[in-house]
């Protein structure tokens, strides 16, 4: 189930979607990123010469926590995890981004250093733009800047909900919620993710994630294969997930998504 369309800047009412017109990058390749499809034509044309289509392989670090953000990315395909690292080497995912958003959103607020790591969780493609050019573009692209700011607000509400989820809900409920959020962004039943990586993203141990995945598999909701998971029954997986999935979907609708 793909994420719904982003609404217009001038009308934040979720029931009024933007008309997403077909657009291509400077090499004539189709653009799927919804921010780029939603901004006015003049703002898009000012960005277009600087957008470079790039491959985004799995586990590629787009920028690291505490480092300068050299480039921003508008994903076309795949999914990016936003991860907080602590000094003992552990990490936990605090957000995900797909073709609905941007990686490098802190630039819209004047922050040049990354508050967290951005790593490709599921491989894909995207459009890369140097941070300095994007920052200059904000001065003459108010709709783009406003849309990114709204997207960041939506993400911050997600972070708050995920913090509550990680503290209050069982691992099998959290895993179901997380798998649904992943599928929303890649629109595929097959998720190429190992239990070890799932554990890192969910801030838990691998044995705990394996047990939770086994619970969902025995219920007929997912299938575990080597290095990947397959969603077998989307509706029942939604029923198995905690309430946080629906809350996060409502945040999406209110702030920037249909």
C-alpha angles and dihedrals in degrees: 000000000000124000114263125250124282115252126233123280094232095049114041092183106125093221094064108073127192117250103247107212122199111265136177135202125243090280094052095254119143119262119219100170107117097213090057090045092050104050121092118274096250092053092047092050091053089055099040099081090055099047112104119192109228138177113245108201123199115279093012110147108227091189135342134236112274094011128113114269102240097177138016122218134211104198118220095179137004130033135274125208121213106212134188115213127204128203096259091061099257121129140190132197115242100175146358133218131198136160090315094070153023135263108219098042094148087075089072088065096046097260114139098179121073116245090202143009120274111207131172107247097177117024121248145126133277148167116262125203129179111254093232091057093047091050091051090048092057090069092065099027108066094162093055092048093047092049092051090048090053090048090053091050089053090050092051091055088051090052090054092049092047091052089056091044094052091050101042111029134073120256095247090054091047092048092050090050092048095048090051091051089050094050091050089062102043099031093220135116091219117078114187097213132132124220089242092057091043088055092053092050094046093044094239141108121277094241090056092051091046091053091048092048089050091054091053092045095051088051089056095245100115140012121226116214130166107292096352148059129220123206108225102175117025096182095052091044088057088052090050094050122091121255090264092082092061092042091053091048089053090052088052092053097046098049110032115339135076 
